[in-house]
């Protein structure tokens, strides 16, 4: 690829940051050394610099401090092998400060965005959290603008939808109706209104022509995925097309969403009564709801990652992190009915209405679940196997990890990779008996290590995704969202969420065994196992407290 000097002279890029990021990658097969690449060095030179890396030649030419151009020989690399795609992503990514002002207008030009594959799998590679694969500047821009601040439909369009669905304009159906939406997402936008009986409600109005737009998006995703698979047979993401095909109609039906919220709350009351009052879903006004318009109770609360307002409420962020972990662990391992879109905009926090503050002024939190459109049902076998897998992961049980990974299709050559994807830790850390073996530090070393694994094991990741049950793929996406929420609340390495997962998964397995026990001896064995597990998790919890105490003293 070449460019004329005339075209080069037109480039006038802003100056790059003074401290460019460093990316680590493993060298080619002829060398086992890691190659340290500074792709964004800001030093004027007179001739192009070439880096040989994984058989891809990267060149960059600088024409002074403020005018520069750099590119890669993409076509030759793509013709040689599709497994280079993650490496190319890391090597040719444009410096984030240059692109972030451009991303939002580009995405907004497709307003209103429809629920395509990105609403189901937000990461470039589904099993790896986006914060480890995408530059932080991109993540911040998208999180601030694309979760609940998507482009909005006009008020005239909203009136058309309300009139078609409820038989009259908003001014007749409601006593008050705010024409300015308080939030807008890919499917719909939310308006505050008041019923003729005086109740304050949130009205979720689907964007016009969303059904047609979603069908076009589905056809686009299908074409792209099938074309890529024909060009690069090892790049097989056709399962994504099937998942979009199944999920889109459900997300577009707001009555299905309303039924999901009712079923979710019923599960907590029946199966998890000990935390039922700490989890809440807004009540549905069925007489003012249809498949394209949903009227719900308006709930005052603050977003789960808004630490400033959370502290104003007198709630400890650690209490919220524990509640989030327990809530979704109960869903996965006991209910088998899982909210699969728990990003920060769908989780609100408020003070527990029936609880008074403690002597230290702290209030207990209540978690409010929003947007119940994307749920997955785990059958009994999948639920118990998934619980057994997480129990083995938390207890560093190598044999149990292997056995349960293989039940999901991750065979002899893939079970270690599957375990690493679930925990975001390498295999040697997964089976480390230390209490903090699953802690993610979140520093530059962790990021570089995960980027390296994404590149090195891309073919195996693709194979694993093809073999795993589709419901487990949604669990991976859910884990990604929950990990991001936990990191926002705790903001330091923590394994408490893993201990909670271990406890709840073990409780689910004990309950399952007791339900099938047919003799007194079997029941006694199960109770003995339960006592043993509770003692083990208690020891892990005490060890965790000691580590936290030592860390606190070391900072003094």
SULGI-V299771 format. One record per residue. N is the residue number from 1. BURIAL is + if it has 16 or more other ideal C-beta (glycine too) atoms within 10 Angstrom, else -. Layout:
N_BURIAL ; N_BURIAL
//
This chain:
1_- ; 2_- ; 3_- ; 4_- ; 5_- ; 6_- ; 7_- ; 8_- ; 9_- ; 10_- ; 11_- ; 12_- ; 13_- ; 14_- ; 15_- ; 16_+ ; 17_- ; 18_- ; 19_- ; 20_- ; 21_+ ; 22_- ; 23_+ ; 24_+ ; 25_+ ; 26_+ ; 27_- ; 28_- ; 29_- ; 30_- ; 31_- ; 32_- ; 33_- ; 34_- ; 35_- ; 36_- ; 37_+ ; 38_- ; 39_+ ; 40_+ ; 41_- ; 42_- ; 43_- ; 44_- ; 45_- ; 46_- ; 47_- ; 48_- ; 49_- ; 50_- ; 51_- ; 52_- ; 53_+ ; 54_+ ; 55_- ; 56_+ ; 57_- ; 58_+ ; 59_- ; 60_+ ; 61_- ; 62_+ ; 63_- ; 64_- ; 65_- ; 66_- ; 67_- ; 68_+ ; 69_- ; 70_+ ; 71_- ; 72_+ ; 73_- ; 74_- ; 75_- ; 76_- ; 77_+ ; 78_- ; 79_- ; 80_- ; 81_- ; 82_+ ; 83_+ ; 84_+ ; 85_+ ; 86_+ ; 87_+ ; 88_+ ; 89_+ ; 90_+ ; 91_+ ; 92_- ; 93_+ ; 94_- ; 95_+ ; 96_+ ; 97_- ; 98_- ; 99_- ; 100_+ ; 101_- ; 102_- ; 103_+ ; 104_- ; 105_- ; 106_- ; 107_+ ; 108_- ; 109_- ; 110_- ; 111_- ; 112_+ ; 113_+ ; 114_+ ; 115_+ ; 116_+ ; 117_+ ; 118_+ ; 119_+ ; 120_+ ; 121_+ ; 122_+ ; 123_+ ; 124_- ; 125_+ ; 126_+ ; 127_+ ; 128_+ ; 129_+ ; 130_+ ; 131_+ ; 132_+ ; 133_+ ; 134_+ ; 135_+ ; 136_- ; 137_- ; 138_+ ; 139_+ ; 140_- ; 141_+ ; 142_+ ; 143_+ ; 144_- ; 145_- ; 146_+ ; 147_+ ; 148_+ ; 149_- ; 150_+ ; 151_+ ; 152_+ ; 153_+ ; 154_- ; 155_- ; 156_- ; 157_+ ; 158_+ ; 159_+ ; 160_- ; 161_+ ; 162_+ ; 163_- ; 164_- ; 165_+ ; 166_+ ; 167_- ; 168_- ; 169_- ; 170_+ ; 171_- ; 172_- ; 173_+ ; 174_+ ; 175_- ; 176_- ; 177_+ ; 178_- ; 179_- ; 180_- ; 181_+ ; 182_- ; 183_+ ; 184_+ ; 185_+ ; 186_+ ; 187_+ ; 188_+ ; 189_+ ; 190_+ ; 191_+ ; 192_+ ; 193_+ ; 194_- ; 195_+ ; 196_- ; 197_- ; 198_- ; 199_- ; 200_- ; 201_+ ; 202_+ ; 203_+ ; 204_+ ; 205_+ ; 206_+ ; 207_+ ; 208_+ ; 209_- ; 210_+ ; 211_+ ; 212_- ; 213_+ ; 214_+ ; 215_- ; 216_- ; 217_+ ; 218_+ ; 219_- ; 220_- ; 221_+ ; 222_+ ; 223_- ; 224_- ; 225_+ ; 226_- ; 227_- ; 228_+ ; 229_+ ; 230_- ; 231_- ; 232_- ; 233_- ; 234_- ; 235_+ ; 236_- ; 237_+ ; 238_- ; 239_+ ; 240_+ ; 241_+ ; 242_- ; 243_+ ; 244_+ ; 245_- ; 246_- ; 247_+ ; 248_+ ; 249_- ; 250_- ; 251_+ ; 252_+ ; 253_+ ; 254_+ ; 255_- ; 256_- ; 257_+ ; 258_+ ; 259_- ; 260_+ ; 261_+ ; 262_- ; 263_- ; 264_+ ; 265_+ ; 266_- ; 267_+ ; 268_+ ; 269_- ; 270_- ; 271_+ ; 272_+ ; 273_- ; 274_- ; 275_- ; 276_+ ; 277_- ; 278_+ ; 279_+ ; 280_+ ; 281_+ ; 282_+ ; 283_+ ; 284_+ ; 285_+ ; 286_- ; 287_- ; 288_+ ; 289_+ ; 290_+ ; 291_- ; 292_+ ; 293_+ ; 294_+ ; 295_+ ; 296_+ ; 297_- ; 298_+ ; 299_+ ; 300_- ; 301_+ ; 302_+ ; 303_+ ; 304_+ ; 305_+ ; 306_+ ; 307_- ; 308_- ; 309_- ; 310_+ ; 311_- ; 312_- ; 313_+ ; 314_- ; 315_+ ; 316_+ ; 317_+ ; 318_- ; 319_+ ; 320_+ ; 321_+ ; 322_+ ; 323_+ ; 324_+ ; 325_+ ; 326_+ ; 327_+ ; 328_+ ; 329_+ ; 330_+ ; 331_+ ; 332_+ ; 333_+ ; 334_+ ; 335_+ ; 336_+ ; 337_+ ; 338_+ ; 339_+ ; 340_+ ; 341_+ ; 342_+ ; 343_+ ; 344_+ ; 345_+ ; 346_+ ; 347_+ ; 348_+ ; 349_+ ; 350_+ ; 351_+ ; 352_+ ; 353_- ; 354_- ; 355_- ; 356_- ; 357_- ; 358_- ; 359_- ; 360_- ; 361_- ; 362_- ; 363_+ ; 364_+ ; 365_+ ; 366_+ ; 367_+ ; 368_+ ; 369_+ ; 370_+ ; 371_+ ; 372_+ ; 373_+ ; 374_+ ; 375_+ ; 376_+ ; 377_- ; 378_+ ; 379_- ; 380_- ; 381_- ; 382_+ ; 383_+ ; 384_+ ; 385_+ ; 386_+ ; 387_+ ; 388_+ ; 389_+ ; 390_+ ; 391_+ ; 392_+ ; 393_+ ; 394_+ ; 395_+ ; 396_+ ; 397_+ ; 398_- ; 399_- ; 400_- ; 401_+ ; 402_+ ; 403_- ; 404_+ ; 405_+ ; 406_- ; 407_+ ; 408_+ ; 409_+ ; 410_+ ; 411_- ; 412_- ; 413_- ; 414_+ ; 415_+ ; 416_+ ; 417_+ ; 418_+ ; 419_+ ; 420_+ ; 421_+ ; 422_+ ; 423_+ ; 424_+ ; 425_+ ; 426_- ; 427_- ; 428_- ; 429_+ ; 430_+ ; 431_+ ; 432_- ; 433_- ; 434_- ; 435_+ ; 436_+ ; 437_+ ; 438_+ ; 439_+ ; 440_+ ; 441_- ; 442_- ; 443_- ; 444_- ; 445_- ; 446_- ; 447_+ ; 448_+ ; 449_+ ; 450_+ ; 451_+ ; 452_+ ; 453_+ ; 454_+ ; 455_+ ; 456_+ ; 457_+ ; 458_+ ; 459_- ; 460_+ ; 461_+ ; 462_+ ; 463_+ ; 464_+ ; 465_+ ; 466_- ; 467_- ; 468_+ ; 469_+ ; 470_- ; 471_+ ; 472_+ ; 473_+ ; 474_+ ; 475_+ ; 476_+ ; 477_+ ; 478_+ ; 479_+ ; 480_+ ; 481_+ ; 482_+ ; 483_+ ; 484_+ ; 485_+ ; 486_+ ; 487_+ ; 488_+ ; 489_+ ; 490_+ ; 491_- ; 492_- ; 493_+ ; 494_+ ; 495_+ ; 496_+ ; 497_+ ; 498_+ ; 499_+ ; 500_+ ; 501_+ ; 502_+ ; 503_+ ; 504_+ ; 505_+ ; 506_+ ; 507_+ ; 508_+ ; 509_+ ; 510_+ ; 511_+ ; 512_+ ; 513_+ ; 514_- ; 515_- ; 516_- ; 517_- ; 518_- ; 519_- ; 520_- ; 521_- ; 522_- ; 523_- ; 524_- ; 525_- ; 526_+ ; 527_- ; 528_- ; 529_- ; 530_+ ; 531_- ; 532_- ; 533_+ ; 534_- ; 535_- ; 536_- ; 537_+ ; 538_- ; 539_- ; 540_+ ; 541_- ; 542_- ; 543_- ; 544_+ ; 545_- ; 546_- ; 547_+ ; 548_- ; 549_- ; 550_- ; 551_- ; 552_- ; 553_- ; 554_- ; 555_- ; 556_-
//
